[in-house]
């Protein structure tokens, strides 16, 4: 260790300043926690361009943090279609189209694949290169967050009192020492922190390969044979892949699929691949080329004592359904309130057990759903051996294009309008949830069944005046009371006795419709349900202890009158 290394003290140290790490930092700071972030990239390094989709659930989180509106204004022009199109080539035949509203039409839109969702924040298509700088600005403006660019972690140790991290400053032999109560690795698929906790990736290491080519091509928009789309998939005898409109004018990302578990990236000539996608010649300048593997990998563990991992450090899967980064942000939201509860004194250290118990099975489940979607696209004759008639004019070509269009729509509408994936997450067997014996609705990619079964997402409601329920809820625990005559003195006093922040929100009787069947629903800081009932539990203090991570030795089911 360098003798002159300076020391930085903080409550939580986050390694990695991508979207997951920055969201975690912002959420912790909003809960009064001091945070330091270490990032090996330079401060003004261009953002990565991998993520193109911000899920509704992620935008609900961004809404709580006060950044959703700003992010929703970023990306494509307001009137640019955010459809997903399937074509033979960009200048050829359209096979099918999944309609998604432009952001100018997003609110109040009907007749689209993902319209009329039960949320104040429907999904948004925007590349990471545009929304990551917004998060960065908010990070840098927060008085509770310090960020250290050009620092690479070289050693991590921990004991009962905290974590010590050594980081080297880029381009020098100088080091900085960090001391924190907790460490969270949000440092991507080659995570240093994952290795530090002895976790290993398990699953399918390579499914396929993709060569991504970012180009500037001002003429392409005017060459399109069909209506523009946010994402256009092409399939023809010359190749398979997709083209993403980055800014709606001249920036385009060509993603060329390599159908092999041992892909030879050098076999993809960008000029030939782009010509196959376009269906002719195109003038362009290559900005960058990125080669990457499609995988399905889940870390064997998400935690070792005071050290945690989240996002790509914990799980990676092929980016169908657009839920890679979004799953990482769900990790961040789940972990943040637990860390904040322990650091702020009202959470028992046992609260932190819930993170791995809740998130590991969910991410494994999502990874398998995404894998099935990927294989329904990639492992087909249409993609592997597209017939020559697919691109030919005439009745035979029309017939096979119609068949291909029907198949592609049915196989893919779910991944671009995945209502269940966004809202159907259910935490099962958590040590900090009071289950009552009722099973949660079956998980379905497409379908969401709003439910107050403990462990489910707190269903959204529009209140009088068009106000979102989520905007009325407290930042920590919220007790929703649908009958003001129900006495909640015991719960209120128990929460106060343990120092647990609790907001009691009275809602009109019957305002919850058929969804909120119980008069009382306790929602956690991450908007998942912790308990429900028609009256207070017999022992309110026991319930408060359970949800703050200090449960009794024997598991207790809190029966609800439903």
N, C-alpha and C positions, 0 to 999 in steps of 0.2 A: 504494500500500500504506500502511495506517495506520502512522504512525511508532511508536506505542506497542503494536503487536501483539505479544503474547506468543508464544513458540515452544514447540511440543510435539514432542519427539523420540520416535520409535518405530521398530520394525523393519518392521511392516506396518500401513498405514492402510487401513481399510475404510470405504467410503462407503455407508451404508444399513444400518439395523438391523432389517430384516425377517427372516424365518426363514432365508434364505440367508446374509445377512451375519452374523447371530448364530451360525449353525452354523459358518461359516468361522472366526469369532473363537474359538469354544470349541475347535475342533479344533487351530488353531494354538497356542493357549495350552496345550493338553494336550501339545504337542510342544516346549514350552519357549520359545515365541516371544512377544515383547512385542507387543501389539496395541493400536491406538487405533481407535475406531469413531466416525464422524461421522454424525449423524442429524438431519434437518431438522425432524422432528416433536418435539413436547414430550414429556417423559419420561412423563407420565401421559395422553397422548393415547390414546383407545380404539384397540385393534388393528383392523386391517382384517378383513373377514369373507369374503374371497374363497376361500380354500383350505378344503376340507372333507375332504380325504383325505390320510392319511399312508401312504405306500407301505411295503411290507415292507423294501425296500432302505434307505429313509430311516430306518426304525426300527432296522435293524442298525447304522447309523451312530450313532443316538441311544443305542443300547445301549453302544457303545464309549465314548461320552461320559458315560455314567452318568445319562441323563435319560429313557430309554425307559419305565421303569416309571411314573414320575410323569406322563408325557404320556399313557400308556395309561389312566390313571385319570381323565383329564379328558374333558369333553364330555358325551355322552348318559349317562343313568342306566345302571347295569350291565346291567339286564335289558331295556333298550329295543331292539327289533329294529333291526338295521342293514341290513335288506333294501333293495332297490331295487324299487319297485312302479311299474307303468304302469296308469293308470286313465283313464276318461273324465273324471271329476271326483273330487274328494276325497270327495264324498258319493254317487258314482255307481258304475259298474261297474268291477271290476278286470279288466284285460286280461291281465296276466302279472306274475310276481314272480321276481326273482333273489334267492335266499335267501343271506343273509350273517349269520353268528352275532353275537348281542349280545356285548359284551365279556366278560360273565360266563361265556359259553360258548366263548370264542375258542380257548382252548388245549385240544386233544384233541377238538375238534368234528369230526364227519364228516357227509357228505351235503350240504355247502354248496358254493357255487360256488367259494369260495376257501379251502377247508379242506385240511388235510394238505399244506401247502406245505413245501418243503425249506429251512426257515429257523427260527431261534429266535424270530423277530419277525414274525409275520404282520401284514397291514395293519390299520389302525385308522381309523375314521371319527370325525373330531373337527374342529370348526371352528377356524379360525385365531385367533378371538377368545379361545379357551380355552387353546391350547397356546403361542401367542406369549408371553404373560406368564411362562410357565414358563422358556422360553429366556432371557427378559429377567432373571429372578431369578438364573439361573446366570451370566449375563454379569456382572452387578453384583457377584456374590460372588467372581469370579475375580481374584486379585491381579495377573495378567498382562494384564488387559484394562481399558482406560479408555474410557468412552463419553461422548460430548459431544452432548447433545440440544440442540435449538434452534439448530443450526449448519448453514448452507447453503454448499456449495462454490461459490466464485465464480471461482476461477482455479486451473489446474493446469499445472505445468511439470516437466520432468525433464531430467537429464543423466546422465553415466556413473556418478555417485556416488549418485544417489537421486532422490527426487521431492519437490517442494515444492507444498503445497496451501494456498490461502488460503480461509478460511471466515468468513462473517459471522454474528454472533450475532443471532438473531431479535429484531426490535423495537428495534434499535440500529444505530449505525454502527461498532460495535466489531468488530474482526477478530481471528482467531486463526490463527497460522501453524503448519502441520504439516510436519515433515521426516521422511521415511520411506525405507527402502530400496526398498520396493515399495508399490504402491497397487492396490487391487481395488475396482472399482465394482460394488456390489450394489444400485444405486439405481433399479431398476425400469425400466419400459418407456420412460419419458421421460428416461433416464439422461444426466446431465451428463457422466459419465466416458466413455460411449460416444462422445459428440460430441467429447470432448477428444482421443481417439485417432484421430479421423477415420474411424470406422467408420459404416456406414449399414445400415439394415435392408433386407433383400431378401426378396421373396416376395409373398404376398397381403395387402395392407394392410387390407382390410375384406371379410369374408365375410358377416357378419350383425351385428345389434345385439341387445343384451339390456338390458332395464330390470330391475334388481334392487331389490326393495322389502322391507326388513326391518320386520316388524311384531310387536307384542305382541298375541296373541289367545288369552286363556286358555280360551275355549270351544271352540277348533278341535279339540283332541284328542278331546273327547267327541262331536264331530260326525262323525268319520271313519266311513265305512260299512264299511271293511275294516280288517284288522289294520294297526297303525301301521308306518311304514317310516322309515328314515333319509332316503331321498330318494324322492319320489313324482313321477313324470312324468305330466302330464295332456295329453290330446289330444282336442279336440272342435271343432265348428265355430266356437266362440268364441275359440279360441287354443291355443297350444302352449307348454309350458315345464315347469318343475319347481318343487317346493316342498321345501325342506330343513328338517328338524327340527333346530333349533340346540341346544336344551337338553332336549328331551323333555317339556316342559311347556307353556310359553306363548310362546316365541320361534320365529318361522318366517321363512324367507327365500323370497320368491316371485321366481322368475326368469322373466320374460316374454320370449319370443323374438320378434324383429322380422325377418320374412323379406325382407330387402332389403340390398343392398350400399350403400345410401345411406339408412340407417334414420332415421326421424323419431321420436325418442324422445318428443317432446311429444304424439305421436298416441296414446300409451299412457296412458289414464286408469287410475290404480291401482285405483280403486273398481270399474270395469268389469272390468278384468283379473283382479282377485282374485275377483270374483263368478263369472267364467267358470271359474276354477280350482277353486273350492270347489263350484260347482253350486248356489249359493244365497247368501243374505245371511250376513254374518259381522261381528261387532263386533270392531274392532281399532283399535290406535293405530299410526300410522306412525312408526318410529324414524329411518329413513334411506332415501334413494333414491339408487341408484348406476347410472349409464348407462355401458355399456362395449361395445366392439366385439370381435367374434370375428375373429382374424387368424391368419396363419401367416407369421411374420417371423423371419429369422435374421440376425444381424449379419455383415457382410462380413469382419470380423476380430474376434478375441477378445483381442488383445494388441498393444501397441506398446511394445517394450522392457521397461521396468519397470512398466508399467501394464496391468492385466488387467480384464476384465469377466466377470460371472457372473450366472446367474439371468435374470430378465426383462430385464436390461440387455443380455443377449446373445441372447435368444430368447424369442419369445412365440407361443403358439398357442392356438386355441380350447380351452376347458377340458374337452374330452371325454377320457376315460380318467384324469382326475385326476392328470396327471403334469407340470403346469407347475412348481409349487414343487418337487416331488420331483426333477425334472431339474436345477433350480438347485442343490439340495443335493448332487446327484451332481457337479455342477461344483465345488462348494466342497470336497468330499472329494478330488477329483482334484487340484485346485490346491494344497490345504493341505500335503500331504506333500511336494510338490515345492518349494514356497517354504521350508518348514521345513528340508528337506535342504540347500538352498543357504545359508540363513541360519545353520544350525548347523555348516556347514563341511564336511560329508561329500558334499554334492551339488555337482557341477560346474554352473556357470551354464547349460550346455547342457541340463540336466535340464528347464528351464522351457520348452524347445521342445515338450515332449510335451503340454502342456495344450491348446493349440489343435489340434494334430494329432489328438489323441485325441477331444476333446469336440466339435469342430465337426461332423464327419461324423455322430457319434452323434445330436446334437440335430437335425440336418437329417433324419436317418432317422426319428426319433421324430415330428417335426412332420408328416411325410408320412403316417405311420400314423394319427396322431390326426386329420388332415384327412379321411382315408378314412372313419374312424368317424363323424365329424361329418356328412359328406355322406350316409352311409347312413341317417342319421336325418333330416336337414334337407331334403335334396333328394329328397323322396318325395311322392307324391300324398296319402298318409295324413296327412302333416303339413301340406303346403301347402293341400290341399283335402279335409279330412276329411269323409266323407259324413254326412248327417244321420242315417242309419240307425245310425251308431255309438252314438248315445245313446238309441236307441229300444228299448223292451222288445219281446219277441216273437222268433220264429224268425229273421227276417231280421237283426235286430240281434245275436242270439246268434251267427249265422254270421259276420258281418263282424267281430265282436269276437274270435272265436276265430282268424280269419285274422290280424287285427292283432296279437294276442297272440303268435302263433307268430313272426311277422316281427320284432316288437320284441325278443323274447327272443334270437333267433338273431343279430340285428344288434348287440345290446348286452351280452350276457354276457361277451364278450371284453374290453370296456373296464372292467368292474367286477371281473373275475377274470383280469387280464392277467399270467399267470405268466411268460411270455416277456419282456414289457416290464420286469418287475421284475428278473429275474435273467439275461436273455439278452444283456445288453450286451457287446459284443466290441470291443476296441480293435485296429484294423487299421493296419498300416504305422507303428507307433509307433517313434520312434528309441531308446526305452529298453526295448524288449521283445525277447527273444531267440526269434524264431520258429523253428520246426523243420520247416516245410514242410507240416504237416498243416492242413487247412482247418477252421475253426471250424464248429460246427453252424449251419445256416441260421437266420436270425433269424425268429422267429414271435411274434406278439402273444400268442397263447394258450399256446403250448407252450414249455417250457424243457427243453433237453437238457443236463444237467450235463456239463461237459467240462473237462479240464485243458489244452486247447490254449492256449498262451501268448496272453494278451490277454483270456481269459475270466475271469469271476468265479470265485474260489476256491470250489469246491463245498462246501456245508455238510455236516458229519457230526455225528451224536450219538455222543459217546464214552461209555465206561463210566461208569455212575453218572448218566446223563442230562445230562452236561456238554456244552455247545456247543463245537465246535471253535474257534469265534471267540473264546470266552472264554479259551482256552488259548494263543492266538497272541500274539506280541509286538506292541508298538505300531508298530513299523517293519517291517523285512523279517523274514519267518519262513521257515525252511527246514523243510518237512515231510519227515520221513524215515520211510518205511514199512518199512525193513529196517535194524536197528541195526548190522548188520555192514558196511554201506557206509561207507567212509571219507570224511569230509567235512572233513578237516583243511585241505585246500587252500583250500576256500571260506571256512572260518572264519578262516584266517590272512589271506586276501586282503581280506576284509571288515574285519578289524582293522587291516590296513595302511592302508586308505583311510578308516578311521573310520566305516564304515557300520554302523549298529546291526543286528545279526543275531541272531535267536533260533532255536535249533535245537530243533525239537519232534519227539520220537520218538513214533511211533504204532505200534500193533500191526500186525504183518505181516498183510496181508489186510484190515486195518481199513477200507481205502478202497474195498473191493468192486470192482466193475467200472469205477467212475469213475476212481479213482486207479490207473492202470495202471503208472505210473512209480514207482520207489522214492524219487525225490527230486522235490519240487515247491517252487519258490521263489515265495512269495507277497509281493506288494508291500504297503506300508502301507495302500493303499486296497482290499486284498483282491482284487486282480486278479493273475493269474499272470504272472510275468516270465520264467520258465524252468522246464524240467523235464528229467529224464533218469534213467537207471538207475545212473549213476555221475557223478562230478564231471567237468566239462568239462576238456579237455586243458589249457586255460589259464584257471584260476579267476579270476586278476586281470583278465583281459580281460572276462570276464562281469560281474564286479563294477563295472568301469569303465563298461560299457555301461548297466547298470541305474541307475547314479548319474548318468547324463547325459554321460559322457565316453567315447563309443564310439570305436573305431578309425575311420579314414577310410573304410575299405571295410566294407560291411555283411557281417555274418557270421551264418550260420544255425547254431544249435547242435543238431545232430542228436540226437534222443532215441531210445533203444532201447525201442520200444513193441510 
